[in-house]
Amino acid sequence: MMGRRKSFGALVGLALLLMVVNLAEARRAGGSSGSSADCRKKISLAATSAGAAIDSSGTAEVRAQGAKQRFKVSMDARVADGTTFAVFANGQLAGVITIELGDGELELNNNNGKTLPDGVNPVCAISTVEVTDGSNLILHGNFF
């Protein structure tokens, strides 16, 4: 009977050791026990009446694989070079797009230790994207 208890104890200890090693390996690879699922989604952004007035169109894209994440918004608009637009993700400012030759892009990622802004991390949880000119909603869309 004593031999079975020792064997069972050794198996439990080995199982716990393997769990710790797997968790450490996942963290070393950039994952964590609370990481979000991988995703790859792209949507077209709808123009409001203010957006239609400047002939704007755009897309938003989220990608995540393992610990790597990327959020990208691209837009076209018939405005002067240097015109800026604010991009919001989940209601929080994500960044700014500056138009050059009729188009512009905001690309955020967590490569090389970069930190994603609030509302963008994790990218797979982004539900709403809005582009404004500071006072008017120009483009908007929802990830489903």
Stockholm file with secondary structure:
# STOCKHOLM 1.0

chainA/1-144         MMGRRKSFGALVGLALLLMVVNLAEARRAGGSSGSSADCRKKISLAATSAGAAIDSSGTAEVRAQGAKQRFKVSMDARVADGTTFAVFANGQLAGVITIELGDGELELNNNNGKTLPDGVNPVCAISTVEVTDGSNLILHGNFF
#=GR chainA/1-144 SS CHHHHHHHHHHHHHHHHHHHHHHHHHHHTTCCTTCCCCEEEEEEEEECHHHHHTTCEEEEEEEEETTEEEEEEEEECSSCTTCEEEEEETTEEEEEEECBTTEEEEEEECGGGCCCCTTTSSGGGCCEEEEESSSSEEEEEECC
#=GC SS_cons         CHHHHHHHHHHHHHHHHHHHHHHHHHHHTTCCTTCCCCEEEEEEEEECHHHHHTTCEEEEEEEEETTEEEEEEEEECSSCTTCEEEEEETTEEEEEEECBTTEEEEEEECGGGCCCCTTTSSGGGCCEEEEESSSSEEEEEECC
//
